[in-house]
Amino acid sequence: MRKIDPTSVKTDFIQQVQGIRTFYAAGLDGLPSKSDQSTLSEHMLMAAAVSWEGFVSDMFIAYMNRNPSQLKVHLQNSFDEHLRNSGKPKALHDLFGKITFPTHLSKADVQSLANPSGNNITYSNYELLKEGAVRLLSADHAKKFTKVSSKSSATVDAMISMRNHIAHRSERSGKAMNRALDAAALHSTGLKRGVNKPANVGAWLKAKPKGKADSRLEIVLTTLDSIANTF
């Protein structure tokens, strides 16, 4: 049974990030209006967040396809929990039932079992992602996600929160974004906000923080590259 190559997933994601970087640079050159440049910055941040979501989901699927041992444990635990207070079904299963997993699970099997809804395997913040990795992935594969530094994971959280606010423009999403941008772990990155909250996300992303050679958007993209290159 041919398995998914995690290296190909990583390479594809890095190429996507580079494509965003290249398009952004060309767009800035072609858009003289500061307002248009700010809008472009927002769109590129959203593109990066979408690529990240796909990368996480695809890496989870690839790793579970390579080594489904922890996924099997999770599925057995979920099944046992469902039966625990079910009365007759539990009694019937205790007498006659047993789940037997095949040694290998195909990509289709992994996708349908890990997330029956058919959606991406996605998490709203990095802490939940780490919990999901431990729950679903073998220890060596889970470590790829859990070993990411607090600075990098806070950058991912900031990116997700900005993506949500750009998409929704609500008071709630704005508050969530400003909480994420106030994380202490962002202090040395250039992404930590000051006392004044960003009034225009695109303009804030386009700007270069004091002492930094790159814009905030470019800092986010570089962080995504750095995370992927550890896999």
Buried (B, 14 or more C-beta within 10 A) or exposed (E): EEEBEBEEBBEBBBEBBEEBBEBBEEBBEEBEEEEBBBBBBBBBBBBBBBBBBBBBBBBBBBBBBBBBEBBBBBBEEEEEEEBEEEEEEBEEBEEEEEEEBEEEBBBEBBBEBBBEEEEBBBBEBBEEBBBBBBEBBBEEBBEBBBEBEEBBBBBBBBBBBBBBBBEEEEEEBBEBBBEBBBBEBBEEBBBBBEEEEBEBBBBBBBBEBEEBEEBBBBBBBBBBBBBBEEB
